[in-house]
Amino acid sequence: MSPVNPSDDAATARAVVDDSGTLREWNEGARLLLGHSAADVVGRPAAGLLADRPDGTVPGPGDERWSGTLVLRHRDGRTVSVWVLAHRRPPDGGGPGTWLAVTPLRHDPDHSDDPLVRAALTQSPCATMIFDDRLRLRGVNDIMARLLGLPADRLRGLRPTDIGSKPRHAELERHMRQVLATGLGHDMYAHLKATGESRAHAWHARIAPLTDAGGQVRGVCVSAHDFTEQHLARERLQLVNEASVRIGSTLDVTRTAQELADVCVPTLADFVSVDLLDPQEHGDDPPAVPAPPVGLRRAAHQSVTPGCPEAVAEPGRLDVYPAGSPQAECLVAGRAVVAAVPSGDLERWREWDPVRVRRVEEYGIHSTMSVPLQARGTTLGVAVFTRYRRPYPFTDDDRLLAEEVTARAAVCIDNARRYSRERETTLTLQRSLLPRWLPPTAAVEAASRYLPAARSGVGGDWFDVIPLSGMRVAMVVGDVVGHGIQASATMGRLRTAVRTLADIDLPPDELLTHLDDLVVRLSEESGDNGAGEVGATCLYAVYDPVSRRCSLARAGHPPPVLVPPDGPPRQIALPSGPPLGVGGLPFESAELELREGSVLAFCTDGLIASRDRDADAGQTLLREALTAPAESLDGTCDRVLHALLPPGGAADDVALLLARTRGLPPGQVATWDIPADPSLVAPVRKQVIEQLSAWALLEASFTAELVVSELVTNAIRYGSPPIRLRLIHDTATLICEVSDTSHTAPHLRRAKTWDEGGRGLLLVAQLTQRWGSRHTTEGKTIWAELGLLDEE
């Protein structure tokens, strides 16, 4: 209790009784009323002071307040009839609760002639109380008395803490003392239920000082205003604003549905569930008005009770709602459907869902509101709002608020659904255009990874490993500017172009020049179609396991990283070159020798660059991740991605290609310089047979002899010296190469009946797996591959 002025202590009789009925406190006012001192009565049963049973009903275990007239026995034996107000006080320090019983000793008459009271009561349009400078109640109007549920003439002389023991009464008294001391008004806000009201209201109490003609503070006026409507309107506006900020933070359907449920609990409902229609086949939109029975899949739910124990369906579960269910009714009607248990609206559930009926009875659910999720003429699902802890049913304002919030959420869910559908389509296209597996080659061991962007969608990153003639291999990594289906389609065209250009064995710089011309043409076509310019970067490398040399060129792409067999990783110094699509600018190649077991790391800028770091810092992290040895290239790929990418995924596409070089032993290569003399072709065939015998490949000698004879003869007849023959032997392949300094390449044609020539290359094509020619700086090379496994 607040400290009491001695004069106030004598003006009001106060007694404290614990739950066992024992008197615990007895003030001076109580002594003046009944003549007993505190020493006489404290610690004794309070019932000993009663001369008669109290009128009305005594307070029960759950009551917080009681008022009535008691007949008490005075110390001198006479009886005293007293009106008493008693209210329960919360336990102090974990002890038992107590009751404070008070009664004013001086029943002041109605001070209607008191200028202080008259001015306040007549000028106040709302519930008003007047307190003097000792915080004794001097006057109360009828509106306030009705709110308190107590007779006005009985309250005079009491303080706020005498009228009630809740924390807000002590807070009111504390602020009143502050107003008396400072002369400045104070505002209090509370959400409480007045006596006789069915639901709590929002109240604004204005505590204002009352002064006399000389400006001296003589009392305090407390005016209470019911601003429930304004408070509810503010809450609704706040919920709408919060929904606009919190819902739709990602383009994920499930996450957006969860955000809708989170926003509405507990502001609008005690439990919210969001159920969505399953996507249609072939990616079509759901029907505008689905016909019952309706299948809905739980996307999200939220509850004021941790763990959502009242939920019947777990996320991901599909339930079928028949006609007559609130969910089906709201979808058919296209508007919110409010159902209340007391009115019997949910009785039909008993016929088809007894589990839900048991949950309704278990948790005391009394109201539900089913609101359809609709956007752009499409029905997406249903949001169900449920109340059981909050005792009030849903109102029309609640319905309008729920429809407003779900309409905003439906647009976000539809955006997420459309984005997910387009992303899945683009990702399917992207994966179909990327290599499903890397071809095994004798030149390199390769491993790769591709990751689509986490937020911005699938882009145009790609990689490839392309077997070339002479056991060489081409490695390529590229990145098309932009995201979405257009970028993926452009990537597919560029990858096809690279494979086509690689098949004719163009050097890296010439290949990028042709690819640049293609991108320029694509950009012009896109401009005509209103799709915008096309841009890309690319890195192209060719490795020869015989010479163990690698030539590289790049077009605006990040340089590769080389990891030697016994040294730290380093970035390869490689001329940058302009990005593809600029046009008219040259590209430069670089060549380096690689020891067997060296690892080349190619990647796109989505791996090394991000919002938090630049490309140089990313290159440093990449080299650090490649430093530690790994048992396999696949393990190294995983370690690199883990080291460089954030937990939520990269903001851009990521392509990573690792290649460990292999070298072909000198013993698997045989080379002869051939004089330009047709009579020496027979000795050359003999040397070839001897070499095949040394390699234990005599079973391929007949085919190899015919191919070598034809290729050497053509080189002597149509080429220019010097002429060189080279045989390359691998586990599954025998390669025959004839080089000369002429730049004229042979062409396969069908010989006519009386033609003397034209049948040699046709014979080579029939006897070998594949054949072809490639231009070199010295001239050309005609090559043919013979499969050894088939021969065996």
Buried (B, 14 or more C-beta within 10 A) or exposed (E): BEEBEEEBBBBBBBBBBBEEEBBBBBBBBBBEBBBBEBEBBBEBEBEEBBBEEBEEEEBEEEEEBBBBBBBBBBEEEEEBEBBBBBBBBEEEEEEEEBBBBBBBBEEBEEBEEBEBBBEBBEEBEBBBBBBBBBBBBBBBBEBBBBBBEBEBEBBBBBBBBBBBBBEBBBEBBEBBEBBBEEEEEBEBEBEEEBEEEEEBBBBBBBBBBBEEEEEEBBBBBBBBBBBBEEBBEEBBEEBBEBBBEBBBEBBBBBBBBBBBBBBBBBBBBBBBBBBBBEBEEEEEBBEEEBEBBBEBBBBBBBBBBEEBEBBBBEBEEEBEBBEEBBBBBBBBEEBBBBBBBEEEBBEBBEEBBEEBBEBBEEBEBBBBBBBBBBBEEBBBBBBBBBBBBBEEBBEEEBBEBBBBBBBBBBBBBBBBBBBBBBBEBBBEBBBEBBBEEBEEBBBBBBBBBBBBBBEBBBBBBBBBBBBBBBBBBBBBBBBBBBBBBBBBBBBBBBBEBBBEBBBBBBBBBBBBBBBBBBBBEBBEEBEEEEBEBBBBBBBBBBBBBBBBBBBBBBBBBBBBBBBEEEEEBEBBEBBBBBBBBBEEEEBBBBEBEBEEBBBBBBBBBBBBBBEEBEBEEBBEBBBBBBEEEBEEBEEBBBBBBEEBBEEEBBBBBBBBBBBBBBBBEEEBBBEBEBEBEEEEBEEBBEBBBEBBEEBEBEEBBEBBBBBBBBBBBBBBEEBBBBBBBBBBBBEBBBBBBBBBBBEEBBEEEEEEEEEEEEEBBBEBBEBBBEBBBBBEEEBBBBBBBBBBEEBE
